[in-house]
């Protein structure tokens, strides 16, 4: 399960740009907190996921964008999946 650098998740396969890994408040899994353009916080699985719908920037805080197949700038980025798809406690924190 450890496809990330300890404590950090790489933004691109070359490791250019990293962001800090945090912990899910519910299940303690490694996650990335990233902000969307709408100023909302997204919680993403820290391990890159080839089918993930999001990419993140290496800014602080990281910014989250929807992966766009046709966008050349997105082509060499790791993709991440929303953590609520895999969090065993997702039911608890969706209700908030
Ligand atoms: Zn969780």
Backbone and ligand atoms as CSV (ligand in chain L), in Angstrom:
chain,resi,resn,atom,element,x,y,z
A,1,UNK,N,N,0.818,-1.216,0.000
A,1,UNK,CA,C,0.000,0.000,0.000
A,1,UNK,C,C,0.850,1.263,0.000
A,2,UNK,N,N,2.147,1.126,0.250
A,2,UNK,CA,C,2.970,2.335,0.370
A,2,UNK,C,C,3.586,2.733,-0.957
A,3,UNK,N,N,2.842,3.517,-1.721
A,3,UNK,CA,C,3.384,3.975,-2.988
A,3,UNK,C,C,3.711,5.454,-2.896
A,4,UNK,N,N,3.781,5.954,-1.681
A,4,UNK,CA,C,4.120,7.362,-1.505
A,4,UNK,C,C,5.389,7.489,-0.672
A,5,UNK,N,N,6.040,8.601,-0.825
A,5,UNK,CA,C,7.214,8.904,-0.017
A,5,UNK,C,C,6.731,9.116,1.413
A,6,UNK,N,N,7.465,8.618,2.358
A,6,UNK,CA,C,7.051,8.737,3.759
A,6,UNK,C,C,6.789,10.190,4.146
A,7,UNK,N,N,5.581,10.461,4.547
A,7,UNK,CA,C,5.248,11.808,4.997
A,7,UNK,C,C,4.855,12.764,3.881
A,8,UNK,N,N,5.140,12.354,2.664
A,8,UNK,CA,C,4.829,13.231,1.540
A,8,UNK,C,C,4.223,12.435,0.393
A,9,UNK,N,N,3.416,13.070,-0.366
A,9,UNK,CA,C,2.911,12.441,-1.581
A,9,UNK,C,C,3.484,13.216,-2.755
A,10,UNK,N,N,3.968,12.499,-3.752
A,10,UNK,CA,C,4.515,13.160,-4.932
A,10,UNK,C,C,3.381,13.607,-5.840
A,11,UNK,N,N,3.569,14.748,-6.456
A,11,UNK,CA,C,2.537,15.297,-7.333
A,11,UNK,C,C,2.680,14.749,-8.750
A,12,UNK,N,N,3.917,14.470,-9.148
A,12,UNK,CA,C,4.165,13.901,-10.467
A,12,UNK,C,C,5.008,12.642,-10.303
A,13,UNK,N,N,4.978,11.745,-11.285
A,13,UNK,CA,C,5.784,10.520,-11.185
A,13,UNK,C,C,7.268,10.806,-11.005
A,14,UNK,N,N,7.747,11.917,-11.505
A,14,UNK,CA,C,9.146,12.269,-11.322
A,14,UNK,C,C,9.428,12.824,-9.946
A,15,UNK,N,N,8.397,12.996,-9.163
A,15,UNK,CA,C,8.577,13.518,-7.811
A,15,UNK,C,C,8.696,15.024,-7.773
A,16,UNK,N,N,8.411,15.674,-8.884
A,16,UNK,CA,C,8.479,17.133,-8.921
A,16,UNK,C,C,7.257,17.692,-8.205
A,17,UNK,N,N,7.489,18.275,-7.077
A,17,UNK,CA,C,6.373,18.797,-6.299
A,17,UNK,C,C,5.847,17.734,-5.363
A,18,UNK,N,N,5.859,18.043,-4.093
A,18,UNK,CA,C,5.350,17.107,-3.098
A,18,UNK,C,C,4.414,17.868,-2.181
A,19,UNK,N,N,3.490,17.147,-1.582
A,19,UNK,CA,C,2.720,17.811,-0.550
A,19,UNK,C,C,2.651,16.909,0.665
A,20,UNK,N,N,2.404,17.513,1.766
A,20,UNK,CA,C,2.444,16.767,3.007
A,20,UNK,C,C,1.223,15.878,3.185
A,21,UNK,N,N,1.485,14.708,3.695
A,21,UNK,CA,C,0.402,13.776,3.971
A,21,UNK,C,C,-0.127,14.021,5.375
A,22,UNK,N,N,-1.425,14.032,5.480
A,22,UNK,CA,C,-2.049,14.178,6.790
A,22,UNK,C,C,-2.779,12.890,7.123
A,23,UNK,N,N,-3.531,12.921,8.186
A,23,UNK,CA,C,-4.264,11.722,8.589
A,23,UNK,C,C,-5.753,11.976,8.546
A,24,UNK,N,N,-6.477,10.977,8.079
A,24,UNK,CA,C,-7.924,11.060,8.111
A,24,UNK,C,C,-8.364,11.088,9.559
A,25,UNK,N,N,-9.260,12.014,9.872
A,25,UNK,CA,C,-9.705,12.145,11.266
A,25,UNK,C,C,-10.547,10.952,11.703
A,26,UNK,N,N,-11.078,10.235,10.761
A,26,UNK,CA,C,-11.955,9.116,11.094
A,26,UNK,C,C,-11.211,7.788,11.165
A,27,UNK,N,N,-10.428,7.463,10.141
A,27,UNK,CA,C,-9.829,6.132,10.082
A,27,UNK,C,C,-8.316,6.162,10.187
A,28,UNK,N,N,-7.725,7.350,10.282
A,28,UNK,CA,C,-6.281,7.502,10.453
A,28,UNK,C,C,-5.469,7.082,9.228
A,29,UNK,N,N,-6.106,6.937,8.100
A,29,UNK,CA,C,-5.380,6.610,6.862
A,29,UNK,C,C,-4.607,7.846,6.397
A,30,UNK,N,N,-3.593,7.615,5.581
A,30,UNK,CA,C,-2.839,8.723,5.000
A,30,UNK,C,C,-3.681,9.391,3.925
A,31,UNK,N,N,-3.874,10.677,4.091
A,31,UNK,CA,C,-4.686,11.418,3.125
A,31,UNK,C,C,-4.022,12.748,2.797
A,32,UNK,N,N,-4.514,13.369,1.757
A,32,UNK,CA,C,-4.068,14.702,1.366
A,32,UNK,C,C,-5.272,15.627,1.483
A,33,UNK,N,N,-5.074,16.730,2.154
A,33,UNK,CA,C,-6.120,17.751,2.190
A,33,UNK,C,C,-5.780,18.750,1.108
A,34,UNK,N,N,-6.722,18.987,0.217
A,34,UNK,CA,C,-6.484,19.934,-0.863
A,34,UNK,C,C,-7.704,20.817,-1.033
A,35,UNK,N,N,-7.435,22.043,-1.462
A,35,UNK,CA,C,-8.511,22.997,-1.614
A,35,UNK,C,C,-8.955,23.083,-3.061
A,36,UNK,N,N,-10.244,23.136,-3.285
A,36,UNK,CA,C,-10.738,23.302,-4.642
A,36,UNK,C,C,-10.814,24.788,-4.955
A,37,UNK,N,N,-11.084,25.091,-6.213
A,37,UNK,CA,C,-11.216,26.494,-6.611
A,37,UNK,C,C,-12.387,27.160,-5.909
A,38,UNK,N,N,-13.315,26.328,-5.439
A,38,UNK,CA,C,-14.470,26.885,-4.747
A,38,UNK,C,C,-14.220,27.007,-3.260
A,39,UNK,N,N,-12.930,26.898,-2.886
A,39,UNK,CA,C,-12.550,27.079,-1.483
A,39,UNK,C,C,-13.131,26.011,-0.574
A,40,UNK,N,N,-13.311,24.845,-1.124
A,40,UNK,CA,C,-13.789,23.735,-0.306
A,40,UNK,C,C,-12.641,22.767,-0.109
A,41,UNK,N,N,-12.593,22.129,1.048
A,41,UNK,CA,C,-11.549,21.154,1.305
A,41,UNK,C,C,-11.964,19.791,0.792
A,42,UNK,N,N,-11.023,19.175,0.083
A,42,UNK,CA,C,-11.213,17.819,-0.400
A,42,UNK,C,C,-10.260,16.930,0.377
A,43,UNK,N,N,-10.685,15.724,0.686
A,43,UNK,CA,C,-9.791,14.761,1.310
A,43,UNK,C,C,-9.543,13.655,0.285
A,44,UNK,N,N,-8.276,13.479,-0.067
A,44,UNK,CA,C,-7.913,12.512,-1.100
A,44,UNK,C,C,-7.028,11.426,-0.516
A,45,UNK,N,N,-7.145,10.226,-1.052
A,45,UNK,CA,C,-6.220,9.165,-0.655
A,45,UNK,C,C,-4.804,9.595,-1.020
A,46,UNK,N,N,-3.870,9.364,-0.103
A,46,UNK,CA,C,-2.493,9.812,-0.343
A,46,UNK,C,C,-1.799,8.991,-1.423
A,47,UNK,N,N,-2.225,7.758,-1.610
A,47,UNK,CA,C,-1.611,6.926,-2.641
A,47,UNK,C,C,-2.206,7.277,-3.996
A,48,UNK,N,N,-1.362,7.555,-4.985
A,48,UNK,CA,C,-1.886,7.878,-6.313
A,48,UNK,C,C,-2.766,6.750,-6.842
A,49,UNK,N,N,-3.776,7.133,-7.598
A,49,UNK,CA,C,-4.728,6.168,-8.131
A,49,UNK,C,C,-4.945,6.490,-9.610
A,50,UNK,N,N,-4.573,5.568,-10.473
A,50,UNK,CA,C,-4.655,5.790,-11.919
A,50,UNK,C,C,-6.043,6.142,-12.415
A,51,UNK,N,N,-7.035,5.785,-11.628
A,51,UNK,CA,C,-8.406,6.105,-12.032
A,51,UNK,C,C,-8.982,7.258,-11.213
A,52,UNK,N,N,-8.139,7.879,-10.399
A,52,UNK,CA,C,-8.597,8.992,-9.579
A,52,UNK,C,C,-9.106,10.138,-10.434
A,53,UNK,N,N,-10.007,10.893,-9.888
A,53,UNK,CA,C,-10.625,11.973,-10.662
A,53,UNK,C,C,-9.955,13.313,-10.430
A,54,UNK,N,N,-8.960,13.351,-9.540
A,54,UNK,CA,C,-8.397,14.647,-9.182
A,54,UNK,C,C,-6.882,14.683,-9.307
A,55,UNK,N,N,-6.370,15.871,-9.557
A,55,UNK,CA,C,-4.941,16.112,-9.465
A,55,UNK,C,C,-4.748,17.234,-8.455
A,56,UNK,N,N,-3.560,17.298,-7.885
A,56,UNK,CA,C,-3.305,18.327,-6.892
A,56,UNK,C,C,-2.039,19.091,-7.243
A,57,UNK,N,N,-1.965,20.303,-6.780
A,57,UNK,CA,C,-0.781,21.124,-6.996
A,57,UNK,C,C,0.151,20.945,-5.809
A,58,UNK,N,N,1.388,21.423,-5.954
A,58,UNK,CA,C,2.328,21.329,-4.843
A,58,UNK,C,C,2.383,22.626,-4.058
A,59,UNK,N,N,1.360,23.432,-4.188
A,59,UNK,CA,C,1.307,24.681,-3.438
A,59,UNK,C,C,0.921,24.392,-1.991
A,60,UNK,N,N,0.973,25.381,-1.161
A,60,UNK,CA,C,0.566,25.221,0.232
A,60,UNK,C,C,-0.520,26.239,0.563
A,61,UNK,N,N,-1.753,25.853,0.828
A,61,UNK,CA,C,-2.208,24.452,0.780
A,61,UNK,C,C,-2.327,23.955,-0.658
A,62,UNK,N,N,-2.287,22.655,-0.840
A,62,UNK,CA,C,-2.417,22.117,-2.196
A,62,UNK,C,C,-3.782,22.450,-2.771
A,63,UNK,N,N,-3.815,22.673,-4.075
A,63,UNK,CA,C,-5.088,22.924,-4.731
A,63,UNK,C,C,-5.474,21.713,-5.551
A,64,UNK,N,N,-6.747,21.469,-5.556
A,64,UNK,CA,C,-7.288,20.271,-6.168
A,64,UNK,C,C,-8.030,20.658,-7.442
A,65,UNK,N,N,-7.788,19.915,-8.506
A,65,UNK,CA,C,-8.471,20.157,-9.781
A,65,UNK,C,C,-9.000,18.840,-10.305
A,66,UNK,N,N,-10.063,18.903,-11.051
A,66,UNK,CA,C,-10.578,17.681,-11.668
A,66,UNK,C,C,-9.661,17.296,-12.812
A,67,UNK,N,N,-9.290,16.025,-12.861
A,67,UNK,CA,C,-8.410,15.559,-13.929
A,67,UNK,C,C,-9.080,15.723,-15.278
A,68,UNK,N,N,-8.357,16.283,-16.228
A,68,UNK,CA,C,-8.886,16.522,-17.562
A,68,UNK,C,C,-8.005,15.794,-18.574
A,69,UNK,N,N,-8.569,14.768,-19.171
A,69,UNK,CA,C,-7.858,13.919,-20.142
A,69,UNK,C,C,-7.207,14.745,-21.249
A,70,UNK,N,N,-7.901,15.775,-21.681
A,70,UNK,CA,C,-7.426,16.544,-22.815
A,70,UNK,C,C,-6.434,17.646,-22.454
A,71,UNK,N,N,-6.179,17.836,-21.183
A,71,UNK,CA,C,-5.276,18.902,-20.751
A,71,UNK,C,C,-3.845,18.377,-20.656
A,72,UNK,N,N,-2.979,18.885,-21.526
A,72,UNK,CA,C,-1.588,18.432,-21.572
A,72,UNK,C,C,-0.893,18.604,-20.220
A,73,UNK,N,N,-1.269,19.645,-19.514
A,73,UNK,CA,C,-0.633,19.917,-18.222
A,73,UNK,C,C,-0.994,18.862,-17.177
A,74,UNK,N,N,-2.035,18.130,-17.438
A,74,UNK,CA,C,-2.453,17.109,-16.479
A,74,UNK,C,C,-1.847,15.739,-16.795
A,75,UNK,N,N,-1.296,15.615,-18.012
A,75,UNK,CA,C,-0.886,14.303,-18.511
A,75,UNK,C,C,0.176,13.622,-17.649
A,76,UNK,N,N,1.119,14.386,-17.115
A,76,UNK,CA,C,2.195,13.744,-16.353
A,76,UNK,C,C,2.036,13.948,-14.849
A,77,UNK,N,N,0.814,14.040,-14.417
A,77,UNK,CA,C,0.548,14.221,-12.991
A,77,UNK,C,C,-0.059,12.950,-12.413
A,78,UNK,N,N,0.217,12.744,-11.154
A,78,UNK,CA,C,-0.455,11.657,-10.473
A,78,UNK,C,C,-1.908,12.027,-10.264
A,79,UNK,N,N,-2.740,11.005,-10.315
A,79,UNK,CA,C,-4.161,11.238,-10.054
A,79,UNK,C,C,-4.509,10.658,-8.692
A,80,UNK,N,N,-5.433,11.311,-8.032
A,80,UNK,CA,C,-5.834,10.891,-6.696
A,80,UNK,C,C,-7.341,10.715,-6.615
A,81,UNK,N,N,-7.728,9.763,-5.790
A,81,UNK,CA,C,-9.157,9.503,-5.623
A,81,UNK,C,C,-9.642,10.124,-4.321
A,82,UNK,N,N,-10.883,10.535,-4.305
A,82,UNK,CA,C,-11.472,11.093,-3.091
A,82,UNK,C,C,-11.460,10.031,-1.988
A,83,UNK,N,N,-11.058,10.441,-0.807
A,83,UNK,CA,C,-10.921,9.471,0.282
A,83,UNK,C,C,-12.260,8.897,0.724
A,84,UNK,N,N,-13.336,9.631,0.517
A,84,UNK,CA,C,-14.615,9.095,0.998
A,84,UNK,C,C,-15.041,7.867,0.192
A,85,UNK,N,N,-14.364,7.591,-0.922
A,85,UNK,CA,C,-14.663,6.368,-1.644
A,85,UNK,C,C,-14.084,5.140,-0.967
A,86,UNK,N,N,-13.029,5.346,-0.149
A,86,UNK,CA,C,-12.366,4.198,0.459
A,86,UNK,C,C,-12.381,4.235,1.981
A,87,UNK,N,N,-12.771,5.358,2.565
A,87,UNK,CA,C,-12.740,5.473,4.021
A,87,UNK,C,C,-13.798,4.570,4.657
A,88,UNK,N,N,-13.365,3.708,5.576
A,88,UNK,CA,C,-14.357,2.841,6.222
A,88,UNK,C,C,-15.327,3.634,7.093
A,89,UNK,N,N,-14.939,4.852,7.454
A,89,UNK,CA,C,-15.787,5.684,8.298
A,89,UNK,C,C,-16.538,6.737,7.488
A,90,UNK,N,N,-16.532,6.616,6.188
A,90,UNK,CA,C,-17.112,7.667,5.340
A,90,UNK,C,C,-18.545,8.008,5.732
A,91,UNK,N,N,-19.294,6.993,6.095
A,91,UNK,CA,C,-20.681,7.241,6.478
A,91,UNK,C,C,-20.775,8.238,7.625
A,92,UNK,N,N,-19.857,8.145,8.550
A,92,UNK,CA,C,-19.867,9.044,9.708
A,92,UNK,C,C,-19.626,10.491,9.327
A,93,UNK,N,N,-18.611,10.714,8.504
A,93,UNK,CA,C,-18.275,12.117,8.267
A,93,UNK,C,C,-18.979,12.742,7.092
A,94,UNK,N,N,-19.766,12.002,6.367
A,94,UNK,CA,C,-20.585,12.588,5.303
A,94,UNK,C,C,-21.771,13.329,5.914
A,95,UNK,N,N,-22.181,12.858,7.051
A,95,UNK,CA,C,-23.401,13.391,7.661
A,95,UNK,C,C,-23.214,14.732,8.322
A,96,UNK,N,N,-21.980,15.152,8.480
A,96,UNK,CA,C,-21.725,16.388,9.199
A,96,UNK,C,C,-22.316,17.600,8.502
L,1,ZN,ZN,ZN,-10.809,7.839,6.521
